[in-house]
Amino acid sequence: AGRMAGEAGGDYANANWGGKVDYILVLELPQSGPIPAARMQGQVEGIQAKLANPVPEENIIRLDSKNTQDVAFKAVGDALSKIPADANVIAVEINDDTAQGTAAALEAAGRTPANSIVVGQGAVESGLTEMLKPNSLYLGATAYFPELYGSKIIPAMINLLECKPVPPAIYVDHAFVTVANMCEVLPDSKGCAALMAATEATAEPTKSS
């Protein structure tokens, strides 16, 4: 799930920045345990795997986001004061809240998609709203589909009760959500509804003419 987001960030850099990434900001939550930590590392590795010239380790800046928008905003603002204004930056996030704080800090520093993007985890409604903003820095996020967990877990629980074998781990499918595929992946989301409404509003003058 993490690597998926990182690879999307790397692809963006290759397509828009000639593959040049100078810094990676890692908005993590160290106290959250090994699984979120592996997810964060996966995002970094996903970026690096896509680049002909990976980002030097000393330019991978790890920041404790405290899992909140406000702390992410301050942490990123402080970090940017030490980064050249013309450097290309990809920020990777533990969730959509920290992504919003990071995007706000980058924007406050005058940064645009010409040199800065954010990728994250969650793809909840607040994150989708951030993606839909004009000139948004939030490229996208990995969706986890928690509403589908029951369809995976309940059959396994029934098998356990019936003393049937079950796999040692149960996995769910993930998808990286962007504006381009939002309505395909999350058709019932408010984000998709807003996107469709905006598309229809843009098309309306053409119809009337």
BAFI-3210 file (N, C-alpha, C; in Angstrom, 3 decimals, decimal comma, padded with zeros to 6 digits):
// residues 209
n [1|2|3|4|5|6|7|8|9|10|11|12|13|14|15|16|17|18|19|20|21|22|23|24|25|26|27|28|29|30|31|32|33|34|35|36|37|38|39|40|41|42|43|44|45|46|47|48|49|50|51|52|53|54|55|56|57|58|59|60|61|62|63|64|65|66|67|68|69|70|71|72|73|74|75|76|77|78|79|80|81|82|83|84|85|86|87|88|89|90|91|92|93|94|95|96|97|98|99|100|101|102|103|104|105|106|107|108|109|110|111|112|113|114|115|116|117|118|119|120|121|122|123|124|125|126|127|128|129|130|131|132|133|134|135|136|137|138|139|140|141|142|143|144|145|146|147|148|149|150|151|152|153|154|155|156|157|158|159|160|161|162|163|164|165|166|167|168|169|170|171|172|173|174|175|176|177|178|179|180|181|182|183|184|185|186|187|188|189|190|191|192|193|194|195|196|197|198|199|200|201|202|203|204|205|206|207|208|209]
n.u [000,826|001,923|004,114|002,837|001,814|004,207|005,438|003,701|004,291|006,965|006,605|005,255|007,282|009,107|007,620|007,113|009,203|011,534|012,556|013,966|014,349|014,856|014,481|012,897|010,184|009,124|006,322|005,659|004,575|006,128|005,518|003,509|003,952|005,153|003,791|002,541|005,009|006,380|004,769|005,238|007,969|007,759|006,622|008,724|010,610|009,218|009,236|012,028|012,650|011,686|013,263|016,005|018,170|018,362|017,152|019,498|020,318|020,689|019,025|016,517|014,051|012,816|009,891|008,078|004,779|002,769|000,370|-001,467|-003,001|-002,255|000,236|001,731|001,738|003,330|005,739|006,563|006,764|008,914|010,927|011,108|012,381|015,002|015,491|016,388|014,698|014,188|014,253|013,138|010,499|009,081|006,519|005,637|002,972|001,369|-001,352|-004,466|-004,994|-002,485|-001,432|-002,960|-002,109|000,588|000,427|-000,689|001,392|003,415|002,202|001,995|004,621|004,959|005,085|004,412|002,771|004,795|007,146|006,677|004,982|002,481|001,943|-000,148|-001,861|-004,956|-007,191|-009,640|-012,677|-011,901|-009,365|-009,897|-011,233|-009,142|-007,531|-009,080|-008,904|-008,121|-005,076|-003,967|-001,644|-001,785|-001,328|-002,405|-003,790|-003,472|-006,140|-007,975|-010,331|-012,044|-014,672|-015,000|-013,758|-015,165|-016,234|-014,058|-013,142|-015,243|-015,960|-013,587|-013,672|-015,921|-014,972|-012,993|-014,558|-015,739|-013,688|-012,090|-009,334|-007,591|-006,066|-002,788|-002,621|-004,766|-005,501|-006,343|-007,390|-005,810|-005,934|-004,552|-005,654|-006,553|-007,436|-008,031|-008,970|-010,859|-013,711|-014,015|-012,809|-013,868|-016,823|-019,094|-018,380|-018,269|-016,414|-016,277|-018,862|-018,701|-016,770|-018,063|-020,179|-018,793|-017,701|-020,010|-020,991|-019,044|-019,405|-021,915|-022,283|-021,445|-023,372|-025,647|-024,948]
n.v [-001,208|001,228|001,436|001,670|004,306|005,738|004,995|006,233|008,889|008,952|008,417|010,745|012,635|011,811|012,303|015,039|016,513|015,788|013,595|014,463|014,638|016,284|016,295|014,256|014,387|012,891|012,320|010,987|008,707|007,838|006,407|004,690|002,050|-001,061|-001,718|000,664|001,990|000,401|000,857|003,580|003,485|001,994|003,839|005,637|003,909|003,253|005,671|005,993|003,745|004,379|006,385|007,440|008,596|008,211|009,827|011,221|009,774|011,624|013,634|012,775|013,535|012,960|013,434|013,888|013,660|013,619|012,738|014,666|017,482|020,121|019,863|018,689|020,778|022,731|021,311|020,770|023,368|024,314|022,585|023,292|025,700|025,127|024,107|024,561|027,005|026,348|023,632|020,325|018,637|015,820|014,862|012,374|010,715|009,754|009,781|011,259|013,622|014,620|014,999|017,143|019,183|019,270|019,985|022,527|023,873|023,761|025,265|027,716|028,415|029,175|027,221|025,081|022,649|022,514|022,085|020,639|017,949|015,926|012,742|010,201|008,272|006,638|008,151|009,255|011,216|013,902|013,976|013,524|015,876|017,688|016,887|017,768|020,506|023,519|023,436|021,628|020,296|017,789|014,842|012,225|009,341|006,209|003,990|002,095|000,729|000,035|-000,652|-003,030|-004,934|-006,727|-008,605|-010,086|-010,995|-012,247|-014,743|-016,150|-016,301|-017,917|-020,266|-020,860|-021,383|-023,673|-025,359|-025,432|-024,999|-021,879|-019,069|-017,843|-015,085|-012,395|-010,507|-007,326|-005,719|-002,838|000,537|003,223|006,421|009,109|012,330|011,656|008,993|008,863|008,645|006,194|004,416|005,131|005,464|006,169|008,187|011,426|013,049|012,172|012,884|015,674|016,152|015,277|017,090|019,476|018,970|018,800|021,381|022,835|021,917|022,837|025,514|024,956|023,201|024,860|026,687]
n.w [000,000|000,789|-000,957|-003,402|-003,408|-003,257|-005,680|-007,469|-006,914|-007,748|-010,476|-011,221|-010,840|-012,792|-015,086|-014,990|-013,842|-015,038|-013,766|-011,562|-008,220|-005,265|-002,486|-000,028|002,052|004,977|006,559|009,338|011,992|014,564|016,930|016,268|015,605|013,992|011,548|010,337|010,109|008,259|006,086|005,614|004,980|002,698|000,950|000,577|-000,583|-002,895|-004,345|-004,714|-006,248|-008,723|-009,697|-011,695|-010,534|-007,358|-004,337|-002,118|001,065|003,116|002,379|002,823|004,814|007,913|009,695|012,677|012,633|014,486|013,771|013,017|011,385|012,071|013,411|011,394|009,535|010,865|011,254|008,628|007,632|009,173|008,275|005,580|005,676|005,599|003,159|-000,217|-002,247|-004,871|-004,989|-005,816|-004,329|-002,768|-000,660|001,657|003,293|006,399|006,675|005,455|006,861|007,757|005,254|004,303|006,039|005,325|002,598|002,877|004,195|002,268|000,241|001,562|001,574|-000,970|-002,855|-005,695|-007,901|-009,746|-008,457|-006,153|-004,590|-002,948|-001,565|-000,167|002,394|002,794|001,528|002,353|002,775|003,373|002,327|-000,389|-000,989|-000,722|-002,870|-004,982|-005,068|-006,881|-008,705|-006,914|-004,557|-003,628|-004,852|-004,720|-002,936|-001,216|-001,119|001,297|001,695|004,063|004,471|003,250|004,732|006,345|004,578|004,017|006,481|007,911|006,524|007,084|009,886|010,207|009,065|010,935|013,202|012,326|012,354|010,102|007,809|007,713|006,047|007,024|007,007|006,084|003,320|001,879|-001,137|-002,536|-003,798|-005,649|-005,397|-007,438|-008,843|-011,423|-011,410|-009,436|-009,434|-010,571|-008,770|-006,264|-006,456|-004,959|-003,305|-001,669|-002,781|-005,452|-006,239|-006,045|-007,965|-010,292|-010,361|-010,762|-013,254|-014,829|-014,513|-015,831|-018,387|-019,051|-020,246|-022,827|-023,763|-023,807|-025,702]
ca.u [000,000|002,811|004,924|001,953|001,793|005,546|005,660|002,951|005,092|008,121|006,125|004,975|008,565|009,669|006,809|007,005|010,428|012,700|013,077|014,819|013,774|015,952|014,189|011,676|009,723|008,387|005,469|005,364|004,140|007,023|004,951|002,363|004,286|005,880|003,041|002,594|006,395|006,679|004,004|005,961|009,200|007,356|006,437|010,065|011,208|008,507|009,798|013,423|012,706|011,291|014,196|017,327|019,107|017,602|017,425|020,478|019,737|020,699|017,940|015,241|013,832|011,727|009,256|006,998|003,570|001,800|-000,890|-002,420|-002,803|-001,560|001,641|002,360|001,940|004,479|006,953|006,975|007,201|010,264|011,858|011,278|013,291|016,369|015,516|016,401|013,376|014,008|014,399|011,952|010,175|007,919|006,187|004,832|002,153|000,766|-002,803|-004,935|-004,899|-001,125|-001,260|-003,535|-001,202|001,792|000,091|-000,873|002,711|004,098|001,561|002,360|005,999|004,956|005,386|003,362|003,088|006,008|008,315|006,299|003,746|002,233|001,200|-000,486|-002,577|-006,295|-008,188|-010,934|-013,331|-011,122|-008,271|-010,436|-011,499|-007,842|-007,099|-009,923|-008,636|-007,353|-003,617|-003,685|-000,368|-002,053|-001,453|-003,319|-003,602|-003,868|-007,412|-007,923|-011,652|-012,392|-016,043|-014,961|-013,025|-016,048|-016,393|-012,843|-012,915|-016,341|-015,796|-012,482|-014,147|-016,815|-014,111|-012,358|-015,570|-016,019|-012,404|-011,513|-008,091|-007,649|-004,715|-002,134|-002,877|-005,831|-005,145|-007,357|-006,840|-005,688|-005,873|-004,081|-006,741|-006,238|-008,598|-008,308|-009,698|-011,647|-015,077|-013,919|-012,438|-014,760|-017,967|-020,106|-017,789|-018,636|-015,427|-016,723|-020,047|-018,246|-016,066|-019,066|-020,913|-017,917|-017,597|-021,276|-021,087|-018,134|-019,948|-023,224|-022,315|-021,272|-024,688|-026,590|-024,537]
ca.v [000,000|002,376|001,489|002,118|005,770|006,213|004,827|007,291|010,101|008,832|008,561|012,168|013,322|011,476|012,910|016,496|017,146|015,135|012,596|015,096|014,861|016,699|015,978|013,541|014,637|011,715|012,725|009,693|008,667|006,786|005,607|003,895|000,638|-001,530|-001,772|001,987|002,325|-000,297|001,563|004,805|003,122|001,569|005,025|006,119|002,956|003,362|006,821|005,729|002,717|004,985|007,440|007,043|009,087|008,270|010,913|010,829|009,511|012,839|014,514|012,172|014,190|012,293|014,368|013,319|014,437|013,459|012,287|015,778|018,490|021,290|019,545|018,499|022,113|023,377|020,529|020,982|024,752|024,402|021,859|024,027|026,828|024,631|023,512|025,610|027,309|025,754|022,173|019,504|017,965|014,939|014,541|011,165|010,966|008,622|009,819|012,437|014,823|015,164|015,451|018,483|020,097|019,395|020,772|023,921|024,442|023,937|026,394|028,932|028,726|029,567|026,075|024,654|021,329|022,586|021,626|019,957|017,179|015,144|011,484|009,763|007,044|006,808|008,547|009,535|012,358|015,140|013,874|013,708|017,312|018,336|016,583|018,476|021,939|023,967|023,362|020,901|019,602|016,412|014,027|011,115|008,548|004,806|003,683|000,813|000,115|-000,664|-001,154|-004,376|-005,848|-007,775|-009,665|-010,908|-011,570|-013,116|-016,129|-016,793|-016,614|-019,083|-021,436|-021,175|-022,014|-025,006|-026,079|-025,525|-024,210|-020,490|-018,583|-017,163|-013,643|-012,034|-009,238|-006,637|-005,013|-001,396|001,291|004,599|007,282|010,456|012,962|010,981|007,719|008,935|008,143|004,771|003,655|005,497|006,097|006,646|009,179|012,827|013,607|011,882|013,701|017,051|016,162|015,170|018,354|020,476|018,637|019,166|022,843|023,312|021,546|023,449|026,583|024,364|022,671|025,940|027,370]
ca.w [000,000|000,818|-002,179|-004,473|-003,373|-003,598|-007,113|-008,152|-006,765|-008,640|-011,852|-011,431|-010,980|-014,104|-016,144|-014,875|-013,362|-015,624|-012,830|-010,543|-006,893|-004,387|-001,091|000,348|003,422|005,454|007,679|009,944|013,390|015,045|018,014|015,794|015,493|012,807|010,283|009,711|009,764|007,009|005,052|005,321|004,283|001,367|000,115|000,223|-001,522|-004,157|-005,056|-005,083|-007,291|-009,999|-010,087|-012,192|-009,510|-006,101|-003,405|-001,095|002,379|003,949|001,933|003,216|006,108|008,633|010,621|013,491|012,336|015,578|013,165|012,954|010,349|012,605|013,667|010,085|008,958|011,502|011,004|007,242|007,519|009,739|007,404|004,325|005,877|005,374|001,819|-001,260|-002,782|-006,194|-004,896|-006,055|-003,070|-002,634|000,725|001,824|004,475|007,094|006,448|004,729|007,703|007,667|003,874|004,205|006,719|004,511|001,401|003,294|004,482|000,981|-000,431|002,292|001,184|-002,370|-003,723|-006,616|-008,474|-010,563|-007,688|-004,911|-004,549|-001,736|-001,726|001,178|002,714|003,331|000,522|002,971|002,130|003,500|001,374|-001,735|-001,127|-000,936|-004,242|-005,952|-005,082|-008,054|-008,556|-005,670|-004,400|-003,180|-006,056|-004,488|-001,723|-001,285|-000,459|002,012|001,623|005,317|004,391|002,683|005,604|006,837|003,577|004,068|007,813|008,368|006,060|007,805|011,235|010,093|008,861|012,227|014,067|011,797|012,410|008,769|007,722|007,240|005,733|008,161|006,905|005,151|002,716|001,077|-002,291|-002,393|-005,047|-005,500|-005,870|-007,891|-009,463|-012,691|-011,249|-008,208|-009,610|-010,896|-007,576|-005,157|-007,127|-004,017|-002,403|-001,853|-003,691|-006,815|-006,504|-006,279|-009,248|-011,348|-010,403|-011,365|-014,678|-015,464|-014,534|-016,881|-019,696|-019,251|-021,259|-024,154|-024,147|-024,085|-026,906]
c.u [000,863|003,586|004,111|001,926|003,145|005,844|004,911|003,703|006,302|007,734|005,848|006,283|009,196|008,932|006,888|008,289|011,688|013,346|013,933|014,022|014,918|015,748|012,916|011,377|008,837|007,612|004,925|004,825|004,920|006,410|003,834|002,682|004,850|005,097|002,961|004,014|006,792|005,971|004,720|007,241|008,890|007,147|007,778|010,695|010,526|009,005|011,175|013,532|012,398|012,317|015,507|018,404|018,349|018,048|018,444|019,821|019,682|019,617|016,559|014,978|012,601|011,200|008,136|005,760|002,584|000,405|-001,916|-002,018|-001,963|-000,079|002,389|002,670|003,196|005,776|007,470|007,455|008,617|011,287|012,137|012,237|014,741|016,535|015,518|015,034|013,119|014,149|013,076|011,716|008,956|007,730|005,320|004,205|001,604|-000,751|-003,185|-004,840|-003,510|-000,839|-001,807|-002,641|000,063|001,530|-000,053|000,466|003,499|003,526|001,934|003,779|006,102|005,230|004,157|003,691|004,293|007,242|007,958|005,004|003,691|001,506|000,953|-001,241|-003,967|-007,345|-009,576|-011,466|-012,523|-009,947|-008,735|-010,716|-010,209|-007,354|-007,829|-009,695|-007,879|-005,850|-003,203|-002,302|-000,567|-002,345|-002,455|-002,960|-004,060|-005,142|-007,357|-009,253|-012,033|-013,806|-016,103|-014,274|-013,893|-016,196|-015,185|-012,744|-013,993|-016,232|-014,669|-012,904|-015,078|-016,000|-013,414|-013,341|-015,891|-014,761|-011,824|-010,256|-008,356|-006,228|-004,110|-002,334|-003,964|-005,542|-006,328|-006,665|-006,816|-005,687|-005,371|-005,085|-006,212|-007,524|-009,015|-009,140|-010,642|-013,029|-015,105|-013,690|-013,421|-016,012|-019,016|-019,591|-018,329|-017,660|-015,820|-017,927|-019,656|-017,547|-017,050|-019,849|-020,082|-017,782|-018,853|-021,431|-020,215|-018,716|-021,229|-023,234|-022,201|-022,602|-025,640|-026,230|-024,756]
c.v [001,262|002,525|002,015|003,648|006,338|006,106|005,884|008,623|010,098|008,991|010,027|012,930|013,038|012,192|014,436|017,214|016,545|014,129|013,153|015,347|015,148|016,283|015,143|013,891|013,469|012,113|011,469|009,846|007,542|005,867|004,681|002,434|000,234|-001,504|-000,398|002,390|001,662|000,377|002,852|004,514|002,661|002,742|005,584|005,204|003,007|004,526|006,484|004,742|003,282|005,979|006,873|007,460|009,250|009,425|010,443|010,689|010,764|013,835|013,887|012,612|013,588|013,215|013,666|014,187|014,488|013,114|013,409|016,778|019,651|021,024|019,334|019,847|022,764|022,648|020,754|022,412|024,943|023,734|022,642|025,202|026,437|024,025|024,624|025,775|026,648|024,228|021,482|018,603|017,060|014,658|013,289|011,197|009,687|008,606|011,121|013,719|015,448|015,649|016,865|019,516|020,340|020,252|022,251|024,594|024,695|025,139|027,714|029,378|029,089|028,443|025,650|023,254|021,335|022,119|020,854|019,183|016,396|013,865|010,923|008,465|007,393|007,051|008,670|010,847|013,653|015,142|014,082|015,182|018,069|018,099|017,426|019,983|022,329|023,961|022,645|020,249|018,139|015,551|012,893|010,342|007,119|004,595|002,273|000,069|-000,638|-001,227|-002,578|-005,393|-007,019|-008,918|-010,576|-011,676|-012,571|-014,541|-016,871|-017,171|-017,835|-020,358|-021,847|-021,896|-023,429|-025,865|-026,345|-024,664|-022,796|-020,035|-017,863|-015,657|-013,414|-010,632|-008,641|-005,946|-003,512|-000,748|002,691|005,517|008,658|011,088|012,189|009,715|007,704|008,306|006,675|003,943|003,882|006,182|006,676|007,730|010,574|013,513|013,385|012,742|015,143|017,166|016,121|016,476|019,445|020,240|019,048|020,676|023,437|023,050|022,289|024,571|026,046|023,838|023,785|026,699|026,515]
c.w [000,000|-000,475|-003,360|-004,548|-003,769|-005,075|-007,920|-008,064|-007,678|-010,098|-012,180|-011,656|-012,333|-015,224|-016,160|-014,480|-013,980|-014,696|-011,718|-009,264|-005,936|-002,942|-001,003|001,799|003,835|006,704|008,343|011,364|014,053|016,094|017,556|015,557|014,145|011,502|009,622|009,312|008,446|005,833|004,635|004,551|002,867|000,422|-000,344|-000,823|-002,880|-004,992|-005,597|-006,238|-008,669|-010,534|-010,595|-011,195|-008,196|-005,205|-002,363|000,280|003,238|003,539|002,124|004,654|006,777|009,732|011,372|013,333|013,493|015,051|013,025|011,881|010,863|012,833|012,357|009,437|009,537|011,185|009,590|007,030|008,045|008,827|006,124|004,465|005,617|003,979|000,781|-001,919|-004,128|-006,183|-005,188|-004,849|-003,247|-001,151|000,761|003,212|005,096|006,931|005,730|005,552|007,611|006,252|003,696|004,876|005,921|003,281|001,748|003,569|003,200|000,233|000,235|001,953|-000,294|-003,340|-004,517|-007,120|-009,408|-009,806|-006,416|-005,086|-003,245|-002,133|-000,326|001,246|003,235|002,260|001,139|002,389|002,226|002,532|-000,051|-002,003|-001,411|-002,367|-005,271|-005,987|-006,357|-007,767|-007,277|-005,694|-004,011|-004,400|-005,871|-003,234|-001,965|-000,490|000,117|002,033|002,908|005,304|003,831|003,598|006,058|005,863|003,512|005,382|008,203|007,826|006,779|009,219|011,214|009,896|010,149|013,150|013,614|011,718|011,021|008,703|007,210|006,940|006,928|008,157|005,858|004,629|001,946|-000,088|-002,005|-003,766|-004,749|-006,176|-006,238|-008,435|-010,716|-012,533|-010,054|-008,366|-010,018|-009,640|-006,432|-005,705|-006,185|-003,077|-002,689|-002,806|-005,137|-007,172|-006,806|-007,626|-010,416|-011,496|-011,077|-012,860|-015,428|-015,561|-015,625|-018,263|-020,036|-020,285|-022,683|-024,663|-024,569|-025,351|-028,141]
res [a|g|r|m|a|g|e|a|g|g|d|y|a|n|a|n|w|g|g|k|v|d|y|i|l|v|l|e|l|p|q|s|g|p|i|p|a|a|r|m|q|g|q|v|e|g|i|q|a|k|l|a|n|p|v|p|e|e|n|i|i|r|l|d|s|k|n|t|q|d|v|a|f|k|a|v|g|d|a|l|s|k|i|p|a|d|a|n|v|i|a|v|e|i|n|d|d|t|a|q|g|t|a|a|a|l|e|a|a|g|r|t|p|a|n|s|i|v|v|g|q|g|a|v|e|s|g|l|t|e|m|l|k|p|n|s|l|y|l|g|a|t|a|y|f|p|e|l|y|g|s|k|i|i|p|a|m|i|n|l|l|e|c|k|p|v|p|p|a|i|y|v|d|h|a|f|v|t|v|a|n|m|c|e|v|l|p|d|s|k|g|c|a|a|l|m|a|a|t|e|a|t|a|e|p|t|k|s|s]
***
